[in-house]
Amino acid sequence: MTNLHLIRHGEAEVNVRRVVGGMRGDTGLTPRGVLQAERLRDRLAGTGEIHADVLVASRLPRARQTAEILAPALGLPLTFEDDLRELDPGEADGMHLDEAVGRFGVPDFEREPTRPVSPGGESWSEFMARVAGLLSRLSRTHEGSTVVAVTHGGVIDGAFVHFLRMGNTTFPGVQFATRHASLTHWQRRPRLNLADGWRLCAYNDVLHLGDLDRPERIPWSTLAVRRASTG
């Protein structure tokens, strides 16, 4: 079996300040985002539930910082994969969202999937093609292994588009509300009388954030029991 664990970065400054977060605009995690990543690190270290062979991350600061926090729990060197980055915003990078909308308009991915979000940026279809190529390459290169990839909400959306075979020009009819520091688990395994296929084992798993706003920590033994009882 091949296992792919996609982790969204923790809460970032660009999320709070409503800034377009390409390489120029991204200034890393908020204090809350750091805490979210630390909670996930503690979960992975305490449960040993992911026996990873490979740890890769987007180079964008919010994902890189999250991956650096998680790396000790997995005991793996961190490598970077450019195609794990979020949709390239082009000239809008670093602008406040209101300024970007004023200059370039609101992207309409459903009606104009091939239109870049701003000059020099990617369109939805280009982004989905990039994500599809990345996922195919990771699964081919690391066949039979467990890969942990620290990435962005758009890439996790793209995994649904790719694995559900929706096509690069089809914008999903539903919105994926992927939470910060969440786990999404895809697994490729043999199927009876069929070619190997992917199945979704977990989405938006944030059990480790259950005590984030509490003054006391919930013991991992308690959380592990809850996880088992909820399937």
Phi and psi in degrees as a GROMACS rama.xvg file:
@    title "Ramachandran Plot"
@    xaxis  label "Phi"
@    yaxis  label "Psi"
@TYPE xy
-111.892  128.707  THR-2
-115.331  133.261  ASN-3
-125.388  114.247  LEU-4
-104.827  114.963  HIS-5
-99.9333  123.957  LEU-6
-115.588  124.643  ILE-7
-80.2057  144.292  ARG-8
-58.5238  162.095  HIS-9
-70.6926  172.793  GLY-10
-54.5437  132.236  GLU-11
-112.638  159.32  ALA-12
-58.5659  -36.5164  GLU-13
-65.8615  -30.3998  VAL-14
-67.3835  -39.9772  ASN-15
-78.4546  -40.9796  VAL-16
-88.2092  -2.48969  ARG-17
58.1626  52.6755  ARG-18
-111.679  143.481  VAL-19
-69.8157  118.846  VAL-20
-102.969  66.3456  GLY-21
-84.681  -160.656  GLY-22
-65.5215  -29.9373  MET-23
-76.626  -42.6957  ARG-24
-81.0365  -23.6814  GLY-25
-76.8433  118.95  ASP-26
-113.961  15.86  THR-27
96.697  -165.652  GLY-28
-83.3989  153.229  LEU-29
-77.0152  167.366  THR-30
-55.659  -36.9993  PRO-31
-66.4759  -39.0276  ARG-32
-63.5688  -38.5669  GLY-33
-61.817  -44.4889  VAL-34
-62.9249  -39.8185  LEU-35
-60.5167  -45.72  GLN-36
-64.7752  -38.1943  ALA-37
-65.568  -37.1153  GLU-38
-63.2797  -41.6153  ARG-39
-66.7322  -41.748  LEU-40
-56.4324  -46.863  ARG-41
-63.973  -37.3567  ASP-42
-62.8692  -49.4087  ARG-43
-64.9921  -37.3162  LEU-44
-69.7429  -36.744  ALA-45
-77.8731  -31.8906  GLY-46
-100.225  -26.4943  THR-47
59.6982  27.174  GLY-48
-72.4687  -21.4285  GLU-49
-114.485  113.308  ILE-50
-97.5716  82.8357  HIS-51
-82.7127  149.267  ALA-52
-104.196  -25.7063  ASP-53
-141.14  137.139  VAL-54
-124.563  117.12  LEU-55
-127.708  158.528  VAL-56
-150.904  156.651  ALA-57
-65.4601  150.488  SER-58
-80.5732  -11.9134  ARG-59
-61.138  138.425  LEU-60
-52.3097  -38.5137  PRO-61
-66.7816  -34.5861  ARG-62
-79.502  -41.1052  ALA-63
-60.6476  -44.3273  ARG-64
-63.3986  -41.7232  GLN-65
-60.5023  -45.9379  THR-66
-64.2096  -38.3272  ALA-67
-64.4774  -33.9182  GLU-68
-69.5936  -38.846  ILE-69
-77.8713  -27.3836  LEU-70
-52.6764  -43.2472  ALA-71
-60.7028  -31.5141  PRO-72
-70.6003  -25.2659  ALA-73
-96.9997  -15.9852  LEU-74
65.0705  34.908  GLY-75
-129.076  150.884  LEU-76
-70.4073  148.542  PRO-77
-96.5505  127.802  LEU-78
-118.782  162.566  THR-79
-116.088  146.197  PHE-80
-132.618  111.054  GLU-81
-58.357  -34.2132  ASP-82
-74.0873  -2.94907  ASP-83
-83.1597  -2.85483  LEU-84
-72.2395  162.236  ARG-85
-68.948  168.986  GLU-86
-50.3836  132.146  LEU-87
-72.6276  118.047  ASP-88
-84.3054  -4.82442  PRO-89
65.2601  -135.455  GLY-90
-65.8408  -18.6957  GLU-91
-73.7734  -12.6248  ALA-92
-54.5337  125.727  ASP-93
90.58  -10.2119  GLY-94
-79.8175  152.06  MET-95
-65.6541  146.912  HIS-96
-56.0336  -39.0378  LEU-97
-63.0333  -39.8057  ASP-98
-66.602  -43.1519  GLU-99
-62.6796  -42.8727  ALA-100
-65.4003  -40.0692  VAL-101
-62.3847  -34.8024  GLY-102
-87.898  -38.1316  ARG-103
-118.496  -4.90705  PHE-104
81.6706  172.112  GLY-105
-85.1791  124.248  VAL-106
-59.6979  133.413  PRO-107
-114.584  82.9552  ASP-108
-66.8383  -26.0456  PHE-109
-71.3153  -43.8423  GLU-110
-89.6129  -28.807  ARG-111
-130.813  66.5217  GLU-112
-67.5039  -15.6135  PRO-113
-101.764  5.07382  THR-114
-91.124  126.036  ARG-115
-61.9975  150.468  PRO-116
-67.1117  -28.526  VAL-117
-161.397  165.529  SER-118
-53.6804  133.313  PRO-119
84.2279  -2.8567  GLY-120
-99.9923  -177.255  GLY-121
-94.9697  153.067  GLU-122
-90.0632  169.609  SER-123
-59.7783  -44.2152  TRP-124
-66.7185  -36.999  SER-125
-65.4967  -41.7568  GLU-126
-62.2841  -46.9443  PHE-127
-65.0199  -35.5279  MET-128
-65.3993  -39.9866  ALA-129
-63.5017  -44.968  ARG-130
-63.9141  -42.1634  VAL-131
-60.3955  -43.8293  ALA-132
-63.8664  -40.2368  GLY-133
-61.0994  -48.4918  LEU-134
-64.9966  -40.1171  LEU-135
-63.4701  -41.6341  SER-136
-67.3321  -43.7177  ARG-137
-62.2412  -44.1884  LEU-138
-69.4668  -31.811  SER-139
-75.5996  -44.5273  ARG-140
-69.012  -35.2051  THR-141
-115.658  37.1959  HIS-142
-57.1319  133.164  GLU-143
80.2554  5.00618  GLY-144
-113.779  175.152  SER-145
-113.826  119.527  THR-146
-112.034  131.551  VAL-147
-109.144  123.201  VAL-148
-122.894  120.262  ALA-149
-94.1968  119.999  VAL-150
-147.738  -146.957  THR-151
-130.757  163.501  HIS-152
-58.4059  -38.7012  GLY-153
-65.2499  -35.939  GLY-154
-68.958  -38.0232  VAL-155
-66.7391  -38.8555  ILE-156
-57.1354  -44.2498  ASP-157
-63.1447  -30.3403  GLY-158
-64.0679  -39.7665  ALA-159
-63.4628  -45.2222  PHE-160
-59.0915  -43.4623  VAL-161
-70.1553  -52.1877  HIS-162
-70.7366  -26.3032  PHE-163
-88.6847  1.80593  LEU-164
57.2631  48.4386  ARG-165
-84.5032  -18.3972  MET-166
91.9169  151.199  GLY-167
-75.5271  -14.3107  ASN-168
-104.174  2.40411  THR-169
-98.3231  117.439  THR-170
-85.3444  130.897  PHE-171
-56.1886  142.436  PRO-172
-80.1596  -7.3591  GLY-173
-125.378  158.096  VAL-174
-99.3207  134.424  GLN-175
-92.678  117.792  PHE-176
-98.4586  70.6771  ALA-177
-74.6986  125.053  THR-178
-85.8631  156.094  ARG-179
-63.0166  142.4  HIS-180
57.3884  30.6125  ALA-181
-93.7506  158.898  SER-182
-105.863  133.174  LEU-183
-125.455  129.648  THR-184
-121.971  118.151  HIS-185
-109.736  142.648  TRP-186
-134.204  132.917  GLN-187
-106.225  126.134  ARG-188
-148.846  161.038  ARG-189
-62.6879  147.598  PRO-190
-125.431  143.735  ARG-191
-58.737  121.181  LEU-192
60.9685  17.3088  ASN-193
-134.577  163.573  LEU-194
-67.6178  159.06  ALA-195
-52.0099  141.395  ASP-196
-138.676  161.095  GLY-197
-92.4075  144.284  TRP-198
-134.141  148.663  ARG-199
-89.3692  116.376  LEU-200
-95.8904  -28.2478  CYS-201
-159.075  144.929  ALA-202
-142.542  137.633  TYR-203
57.9289  38.5919  ASN-204
-77.1838  109.402  ASP-205
-128.342  35.4685  VAL-206
-55.8015  -34.1193  LEU-207
-67.4897  -12.2372  HIS-208
-98.3703  7.69564  LEU-209
-63.1557  -26.2432  GLY-210
-108.888  15.3177  ASP-211
-58.7915  -38.3274  LEU-212
-103.018  18.3353  ASP-213
-105.109  149.025  ARG-214
-69.9415  -23.9763  PRO-215
-111.432  153.69  GLU-216
-88.5956  140.564  ARG-217
-85.2459  126.829  ILE-218
-57.7405  142.956  PRO-219
-64.1074  -27.2575  TRP-220
-61.9601  -37.3941  SER-221
-68.5393  -44.5753  THR-222
-66.1643  -35.9107  LEU-223
-64.0342  -38.3934  ALA-224
-64.0246  -42.7431  VAL-225
-61.2925  -42.7326  ARG-226
-61.8752  -43.1975  ARG-227
-66.4514  -37.3109  ALA-228
-73.2094  -22.9953  SER-229
-95.4369  5.48524  THR-230
